[in-house]
């Protein structure tokens, strides 16, 4: 795809939020959605009618609508039905909105009680008009945070517009009635009129004078405020008028978004679909553009539970940029979703965006996403908590199983709707964490199950999964289905799928692991504790928190990591990706600034197994990227001494819910060896588990979170994202931590947290001071793989791809060593090489 084609394509698929003001100068002038051709003309005054007669029975209403909560709405027998209990449940109309300025509109629908003529409880239904979020003009913000004018009918016997009421006729037939809202707006009149008529012809109306214009979204609403709720149906929706504006680009679906990875010549791509019906088409097609023509590459079935179609294309040429198109055909319509598979970045630094923890307090994260797009990362890493249980403003449903899956999908779709345009044209690594499977904390115990009864007694403080394997597997398929195939694909004993794997991109090899799936629960630690057993509130001997039976990554993932550090095909640097940090870097928790000696919801324990992982990383000079903690920091791990191992970057939360701070100075916790910048709460300290940690930088949140809006609050709560740039030619790693409201176009010192940007060398991921060196190696071919083995115990010291053709290996004990140079069939092995002083000039020539 040429540059002009790509530029025009990107222009078509979305609008940069950097160009949008964060105030409403006119809601209808703004849109954000998937590219969607045809269907409607973008003209004022276009009539709209939908009777759902040709729509299959299904949960998903259609691309012109977005239902909240999604799982409580459905198309059934040619009409929309609501069957849930949530207040102010709504179906937002995406593609038809009310414009600003003078004019008129009319909206009408048929409604009725599912239960029949008479209401057995409180209930209401109708339209909400002029829905908008005063902070953010994005349509997603309006759907989830917007406020409008409520109009409708109450089963208590009245109709209403906002706070004005009028009585309904006696014996009003709630089983079927029509509701019509008429708006007239000009220099003299701002008037809403509501008209209601039941199936017997009984009618009533109510007029409401407004102080100003009305513009924004329209939504069908079931039960505006009631606690005891009735269920309603809706049908025959019609819209008309000069203030009606059509925005087909606001549609969402049926191809919601796509994620892909590219690794060692294999492309994997997943197309996320909504809950379509059994009679809808069950296949998605993937096309690639070749010589200005679209060629069909594959046709794949949509997974029945996860609703993803997953494509795997072998022998991919990563040296060129290729456009792709996903096609879904259903009932005579063709829907498309387009993106780009970029040329793999070789010969230049690789930029990785690190993102984690998407609590809805900052949704839809528009300032952050705008800044992320401007930084233009080559690769995205979402390290977990792509959703929280309260996202969307409504609670999750844990059972029955099928409803739990739909409940998850409704919140998962919020993630994709927000980040879809960023993900469509760059590889994305996405891994689930605890909240993704509806657990506040997760110690997976290798797939063990927790009964709901057990879980309720000590919520999120027992090892195992509370949701069913099928639901957990849906989470894995939706989030990880596009990752390279697992290293060992055998499911856990409970039939929960695994997804730990290796990905090579831009000459960097990433190990993608789960530090939750196999981890032991805190109930396996033999200590007495009141309240939450995962919170260490009193001093405790570190030996109590460790024993040989406890697990962190589990034997299977340790085997994978040992294999991974020995496999350098196509790569010059190694990076470990996990959900959380292998240390305890937080002292205070929650809104009340609760002090904890330690939090077992971290990767800092069990220490013996943590040390095993850190040692494996050190052998390959592997860097570590993670998230989860809601607290950005850079820490250098220690094993025997502070700073003798590798570095880890815990990226900021996209939107922080539960806050954490690291304040050792306030608590008088011994900290020594401050970095040169001398920022407070930095330096070497030992955590409750016995880990020696060097905190180089920390981005503590504010002490209080009072703010004028949710985006300012997200900023105060230390929200943002990370960027890591791997310069494989120089073997350097640059870390950046951007605040939620940072803007690349208007840079300021406060845009990054104190201590960032920060750069290290690849070899800094072994922080030990060398005791001696082996002779300098001069190799006839550059950039060879080098392995150093201590002959005393046959233990691996280092394995690394050297930079250039000369290298002097550092060692940490006197003695004899084996050096292996090369890989595959081109290997030279040198045995009995003696460690010598640091100043030696001895040289060994190696011919491969």
N, C-alpha and C positions, 0 to 999 in steps of 0.2 A: 504494500500500500504506500503510495507516494505521500509526501508531506502535506500537500494541499488536500488530498483526499482525507487524510487522517485529521487534519485541522477542521475540515468541514464536518466530518463525522462527529468529532468531539463537540462541536458547536451544536449539532442536532440533538445529541443524547442528553444534554443537561445544561444548566446555567450555573455559572460560578457564583456562589453565595457572597463572594467578596464584593460583587457589584450590587448587592442588595442592602438597603438601609435596614437597621434593626428597629424600625418603627413603621407603622402603617400609614403610608401616604396614599394608599389605595390597594386593598388586598387583591383585587382582581388582576392587578398588573403583574402579579408574581406567581410563578409556578415552580414546582420541582417534582419531576417524576420520570418514569421510563419513557424512552422513545416509543411512540405508537403511531403508526400511520393510519390514515383513513378514518372511517366511522363518522366523524362530525366535522363541521366547518367552524373555524374559530370566529364566529360572528355574534354580535349582540342580537337578541330578539329571535334566536332560533328555537323553535318548539322542540320539546322532548316528551317522549312517552315510552313507558316500559310496563308491560303486563306480565313478564316472566313466563309466558306461555310456552316458549321454546327452550326454556332453561331446564336442564336435568336436575333432579333432586340432588342437593349437595349442600355442604357447609358454606362454600365460597359463593358469595352473591354474584360477583362479576367484576370485571376490570374497572367499571365506572363507580364502584362502591368500595368502602372499607368499613367493616363491622367491628364494633368494640362492645363487649368481649367477642372475639371472632367465633368461638365455639358455641355461643349461645344463640346464634342466628343461623338460619338455613333457608334455602329455597325448597319448598315442599308443595307438590301438586300445583305448581304455577303461581305461587305467592310466597312472600317472605314471612317467616314465622320466628318469633322470639320465645324461647323456652327457659330462660335463666332467671336469676334472682337479683342480679346487679342493678342498682339504681342508675338512672340516666344511661342505660344501654342504648346504643345508637348505631345507625348505618349512615355513615358520612357519604355524601354524593361528591365524588372527586372531580368529575369532568364538567359539571354545570354549577356555576357559582353566580352570586349576585354581584353585579358591577356597582361601582360608585356613580354618583351623579343622579340627575333627574331621570325620571322614567317610571315604569311600572313593572310588576311581575305578578304572576299567579302560579300557585302550586297547589296541587290537588292529589288526594289519594283515597282509596277505599281502605277501611280498617275494620277490625272486629276482635272480640274476645275469642280466644281459642276454646274457652270453656262453655260458651253459649251465650244466651240472651242476658242472663243476670250475673252480676259480679258477686263473687263470694268473698272478696277482699278488696283492699285498696289498690288502685291502679290508675295509670294515666297513659296517654299516647298522643302523638302528634308530630309536629315539625319543630325543629329549632332552626332559626333563620339568622343569617348574618354572623356566622360563627367565625371568630378570628382570635388569634393570640396576639396580644398587644406588644409582646416582646419580639417575636420572630415571624416574618411573613411566610415562612415555608409552610406548605400545605400540611405536612406531617405535624407541625406544631399546632396548627388549627385543629386537626383531628383529635389530638390528645390533650391539649391545654386550652383550646379555644373556648370562648363563651359566646353564646348567642341569645336571641330572644325566644323564649319558650312559648309555644302556642299549641293548644290541644284540648282534650276532653279528659275529665276525671270521672272515675266510677262513683265518686261521692255526689255526682249530680250537677256538675257545673262544667262550663268551658272557660278557658282562660287565655289571656295574652299577657305575658309577663306577670305582674302582680294584680292585674284586673280580672275580675270574675263575672260571670253571668250564668243564671240557672239554665239547665237543660229542660226540655219538655218532660212532663211526667211520663213514667213508663217508657223512657227512652230505650231503644233497642240497641244494646251494646254489641250484639252479635254481628251486626253489619251496619256501617254508617260511612258517610263520606265527609271528608274534612278538606276545606279549601281556605288558603291564606292568600289575601290580595294585598299588595303593597303599592301605594301611590306616593311618588316623591317629586316635588317641584318647588318653586320658590315660595309657594303659599301653603303647601300641604306636605306633611310627613305622616302618613297614616297606614296602619295595618288593620285589616278587617279579617276576622275569622268567621267562617260560615260552616255550620254542621247540619247534616240531614241524615236521619236514620232510614232503614229500609221501608218503613211505613209512611215516610214523607214528613215526619215531625222534624221541624227545623228550628234553629236558633242562630243568632250571630252576635258578634261583639267587635266593636271598633276601639282602636287604641292610638292616641296621638303620641308622636315621638318628637323629641327635641332635635333630632338630627337624622342624617341619611342612614341607611342600612346597607352594608355590603359584607360579603364573606361566604362561607360554606353554608350548605343546607344539609340537614340530617333528619332522618326518621328516628324518633325516640320512643322507647318503651319505658314507662315508669320513671318520670322525671325525678321524683323525690321520695317515693313511697318505700316504706320498710316491708309491708306486707303487699306483695306484688302480684298482679295479674299478668297473664301472658296474652300478647296481641299478635295479630297478623296484619300485613300491609300488602296492597296490590294496586294496580292501575295508577301508577305514578305519572302525573303530567306536569310539565313546567312550560311556561311561556312568558313573554313580555320583553320590553325593550331593555330592561336591566339584567336580563339573563345572558350570561357570557359563557361560551363553550370553550373548554380547555382540554382537548383530547390528550395532550401530553401529560396531564396529571394522572392518567390511568395507572393502575398498579396490577400487572398481571396480564394473562395467566402465567407467563414466564416471569417470575418475580425478580430474580437476579441470578447471576452465575458466578462461580468461583473456580479458579484453575490453578494448577501447579505445573511446572516444567522441570524435569530432572533427568539428566543423562539420556536425553533423546526420547523421553516418554512424556506426553502431555496427558494430564487427567483433568477433566472438567465436569462440574456438577451443575445442573440446572434445577433451581428450586421452584417447585410448583405449589399452588394453594390446594386446599381440599376439594378437588374436583369430584364429579359424580361418577358412579359406576357405569353410566351410559355415555360418559364423555370419552373422547379419545385418550388412550393410555400411553401414547408414545410421543417422544420429542425427537426431532431431527437436528443434526449438527452439520453445518455447511462451512466451507472455507472458500475465500475468494482467491481465484487463480486466473490471472490474465483477464481481469475485469468480469469474470463469470463466477457464479456460485456453484460449487461442486459439493454434492452430498458425500459426507465422510462416514456418517454412522446414524443409525436409528435405534434408540434405546427405550426400554419400557420404564415407566415411572414406578418407583417403589411404592407399594400400596400403603405402607405405614408412614415412611419418612417423606414421601412425595418428592423425591429427587430422581432425576434421570442422570446417570453417571456414564461418562464417556472416557474411553482410554484409547489414545492414538500412539502407536509405536513409530519408531524411526522418524521422529520429528526433526526437521531442520531448524535449529535454534539460531541460525545466522541471519535469518530474515524476519521481518515483521509481517504478520498475516492477519487479515480481518476474519472474524468468524461471525456466523449468524445461527442462532437457535430458532427453530420453526416449530410451532404447535398449531395443528389444524383441527378445528372442532366445529361441527355442524355448519359447514360451508364457509367458515371464516378462517383466515390465516393470520396468526400472531407471530411477530418476530422480536428478537432481542439480539442486539449486535454489540460486538466488542472487538478487542484487538489482542492477539498474542504477540507481545513485544519481542523484539530481537533480544537474545540473552546478553546482558551487559558484560562483555569481556574486553579487557584492555582499558578499563576505567574502574573507579571505585564503585562498590555496590552499596546502595542506600536502603536500609531496612527501617520501616516504620514499626515501632513497638507500641501496641495498644492493648488495654486491659480494662475490665470492670466497667460495665455500662449501666449504671443505675439511672433510672429515668428522671432524676432530679435535674439533669442537664439536657434532656432530650429536646429536639433532635440533634443537639451538639453542633449546631451550624457554624459558630465561629471556629471551633476546633477542626471541623471537616474542611472548611475553606482554607485554613492554614496548612493542613495536611496536604491538600491538593497542590498548593503552591510549592511545597517542598518536594513534591513529585518523587516519592520513594519508588524504588525498583521492585520492592517486595514488601508485603504487609505481614505482620505477625500479630494475631489476636490471641493472647495467651490464656483467655478464659473469662468466665462470667460475662458472656455476650448478652445475658439477660439476668434480671433479678425477679424474685417472686412477685413483687408489687408493681413491676413495670406495666405501664398502660393504665394505671389507676384502678386496678381491680385485682382480686386475689387469684391465686392459682387453684386448680382443681386437681387433687391427688388421685382420685378414683372416681369411677372405674377406669381401667387401663386406657381404653380408647379415648375417654374424655381427658385424661391426663396428657396424652399425646397431643390432642388438639389444643389444650391449654398451653403446653410448651410451644407448639408451632405458632400460636397467635403472638406470643412474646418474641420468639425467634424472628418472626417476620419483621418486627420493629427494627431489629438489627440490620437486616438485609435492605429494608426500605431506606435506611439512613446511609449505609456505607456501600450500597450496590454500585453507584456510579464510580466510586473510587476503586472498587474491586474488579470491575468489568474488564479493565485493560492492564492489569498487572497481577502477577502471581500472589496468592494469598494462602498463608498458613493459618489455620484456625484450630484451636484445641479447646475442648470443654473443661470447665472447672466445676466446683461444687454447686454453685447456684444454677448452673445449666441443667443439672439433674435434680433440681428442687431440694437441695440440701445446703444449709448455711455453712456447714463444714462437712468435708468428706474425707473419711479414712476408709478406703475401699475394701481393705481386708481380702484382696484377691478375688473380689466378686461376691463375698458373703452377703446374705440378705438380712435386713432388720425388719421385723414386723412393725406395722403401724402402731401397735400397742406399745412395743418397746421404745420406738422412736419418740412417741409422745411423752414418755416418762423422762427422758433425757435428750431432748431434741438436739440433734446435730453434735452430740458428744459421745456417740457410740460408733464403733467401726462397722462398715458395711453399707449397702445401698438400701434405701427405703422404697424407692420406686422399682417397678418390675424390670426384669431384663429387657423386655420388648421396648419399654419406654426409654431406657438408658441407651439401647441400640439405635433408636430413632435419633437421639441426640448425637451419637457418634456418626451416623450416616449423613445427617444433615451438615454437621460441622467438619467432618474429616473424610467424607467420601471421595473428595477430590485429591487427597494426599497420595503420595506414592504408596504402593502396597505395603502392608505391615512387614516388619522384619520376620516375625513369626506370627502367622495369622490364626493360630489355634485360639478359639474363644476360651474364656475362663470357665471354671467348672460349672458356673451357673448360666452358661451360654451368653454371657456378656462379651461383646466384641472388643478386641484390642486394636490399637491404631498406632502404636509407637513405630517410628520409621526413620529413614534417612532421606534427606533431600539435598541435592547438589545444584547450586545456581550461582552464576557469576563467580565461579572458582572458589566458592565457599561451601563447605559441607556442614549441613545442619542435622543434628540428632534431635528428633522431636519425640519427647517422652511424656508420660503421665506420672507426676509425683503424688497422685492421689489414689490411683487404681489399686495398688498393692499395699499401700501403707497401713500399718497397724493402728488400731484405735486407742485412744488414751485410757480406755478401761483396762487395757492390758498392762498398764503401769501399776505396780503395787505400792500405792500410796493413799493415805486418807485425805480427803478433800471435801469441803462443804461447797454446795452449789455446783457450778460448772466444773467438771473434772478436767476440761481442757485448758482452763485458766489456772496458772500457777500463781497464787496470791500470797504465798508465804515462802520464805527461803527453804530450799530442799537440796539435799546432796545430789550432785549431778549423776552419781552412780545409780540412784533410784530411778532415773529417767532413761536408763539404757539397760538392755539385756540382750543376749544373743538371739532370742526368739523374735524380737521385734524387727519389722521390715520398713524400709523406706520406698525403694524402687522395685524390690522383689528380684528374685534370682533371674527371671527371664529378661528383665530390662538391663540388669548388670551384664549378662551375657551379650546382649545387644551392644552395649556401650564398649565392651572390650573388643568386639568385632569392629565396631565403627571407628575406633581410634586407629585401627590397623588398615583401614580402607581409605585411601587418599585418591582414588580414581577421579580425575577431573577437578581436583580441589587443591587449594594452597593454604587454606585456613579452616579451623574447626570452631563450631559454635554449638553450644547446647541450648535447646529451648525447652523450658518447663513452665509450670504454672506459677510456682512460688520460689522464694529464695532459700538457699541452704544455710540459713542462719536465723536468729531472732533479732530483728532490727526494729523494735518498737517497745516503748515503755508505757505509753498511755493510750487508752482505748475509749471509744464511744463518746457520746455527747457530754458525758459527765467527767471526762478526763480521768477515767479509772486507771490507776497504776497497777501494772502486772509485772511480776518478776519474769514471767515467761508465758508465751502463748504457744500451745501445742498445734495450733493451726498455722504452722510454718514448717519449712523443710529443715529446721535446725536439729531435729531429733528423729529417730534415735541416733546419737552422735556417732557410734561406731559405723553404722551404715551410711550416714552422711559423709563421714571421713573417707569411706571407700569410694563414693562417687566423686568427691573433690580430688582424690588422688588420681583416679582415672582421667579426669579432666586435665589435671596438671601434666600428666604424661604426654598429652598431645597439644599442650598450650591452648586448650579450648577456653573460649570466652563463654559467659553464661548470660542469657537474656530471660527475664521472667517478669511477672506482674503480681496481681492478687492482693498486695499488702495495702493498697490505697495510700501509699507513702513512697514517693520516689527517692531512691538512694543508689549510690555506687558504693559497693563494699568489696574489699579484697579479702578472700578467705584465708584462714590460717589452719594449719594442721598441728605441727609440733610447736610452732611459734607464730606470733602475729605476722601477717604479711608474707608467709612462705608458700602460698598457693596462688590460685587464679582470681580473676576479677568477675564481678557480677553486676549487672545493671537491672534494677527493678524499676520498670517504667511507671510513669504516673497513671492513675486511673483516668479513663476517659471522663467519667463523672462519678465522683466519690459519694458514696452513701455513708457507710460506717467509717468514721474518721480514726486515724491513728497518728501518734506523734512519737518521735525519738528524742527524748529530753534527758539524757544521762546527767548533764551538768546540773540541772535543777534538782535531781535526786541525789546528788553527791556520789554517783557511781564512778568508780575510778576509770579515767580515760587518760591515755598517754599517747605520745607521738602524734601530736596534732599535725595535719598537713600544712604545707607552706602558706595556704590562704588564711589559716588560723580562724576559720569559722567555728562558732560554738557547736557543741554536740557532734563533734567529729573526732576521729582518732581511733586508737586501739582500745578495745574493751573485750571482756569475756562475758558471754551470755549465760543464762541459767543452765543451759545444756552442756557448757564447757567449751563452746566454740570460740576461738580467738578471731575476732572480726575487726578489720580496719575500715571504718566508715569514712570515706573520703568526702562525700557530699550527701546531704539530706535535704529534701524539700518539705519541711514541716508545714502543715496547714496553719491558718490563723487560729487565735485562741477562741474567737467566737465567729459565727457565720451569719450575722445580721447583714442583709444585703437588700438592695432595691428590687432585684429580680433573680431568677434561678441561675442565670449565667454568671452573674457576679458572685452568687453563692458557690457555684462550682469552682470558680477561680479561688475563692477563699479556702475551699476545702482541698486545695492542692490537686485539682484535676488538670489533665493535659495529656500529652503523649510524648513518646521518646523517639529519637532518630539515632540510628547507629550506622556509621559509614565505615565499611571495610575497604581499605586501600590495599589490595592484594599485591600491588607492585612494591609498595613500601612496607607492607606487613604492619600496618597501623590500624587502630580502632578508635574512632572518634564518637563520643557519646554526647548527645544533646537531650535536654529535657525541657519541653516547651509548656508554658502555662496554657490554660484553657482559652484565654482571650488574647493570646499572642497573635501577631500578624506579621508575616514575612515582608509584606509590602511597606510596613511602617515599623521597622525594627527598633527595639528599645532594650536597654540593659535588663530591665525587669521581665522581659519576655521569657527568659530561662531562669530556672531555680538556681540559688547560690551554689557555686562550685562547678556548674556546667557553662560552656562546653568543656569536656575533659578528654584527653587523648592518651592512649597507651600503645606500647608496641606489642606485637604478638607474643614475643618472648617474655613479656612482663607477667604472663599467665603462669609462670613458675617464678615465685618470688624468693626462692632460696638463694643464698649467697654461695656461689660455687667454692668448693674446697680446692678443686684443681680443674685442669682442662686436658682433653685428649689432644693429640697432635692435630695441626691444621690439615684439613683435607682439601686437596685440589683435584676437582673432578672434571673430566673431559666434556661432560654434558651438564648444562645448568639445570637448576631447579629440580634436583633429584630428591627422592624420598630417603630419609636417613633414620635409622633405628639404632639406639644405643642400649645395650643390655649389660647389666652388672653380672659378671661371671661368678661372683661370690654366692649369689642366691638365685641367679638366672631371672632376675626381675627386670622388667622394662624400666628404663630411666626416662627416655624420651622417644617419641616418634614424630617427625615433622618433615615437611617439605622445605628444604633450604632455599634461600633466596639468592640465586646466583650460582657460582661454581666453586666457591670456597666457603669453608665452615670449620670453626673450631668448637667442638662439642664441650659443653660444661658438664662436670660431674660433681657429686656431693659426698663422695667417699674415695679414699685412696684404694688402689687395687687394679685389677685387670678387667677389661671390657671387650665385648664383641660389638663391632660396628657393621651394620648391614646397609649398603647403599644400593638404591634402585628398587624396582618393583616389577612384578610379572616375571617374565623370563630373563630380564636383564638385571641381574643382581650380583653384587660383589660382596662377599663376607670376609671381614677382617677379624681374626680372633687374637686374644691375648694382648690387646693394646693397653699399655700401662698409662695410668693417670700421671700427669707431670705438672710441674709448677705453672703458675699463671703466665710467667714471662717467657716460656719456651718458644723457640723458633722452629721446632721440628715440623716437618711437612711430610705427608703421605700423599703420593699421587695415585688417583683411582681412575681406571679406565673402564667404562661401562660397555 
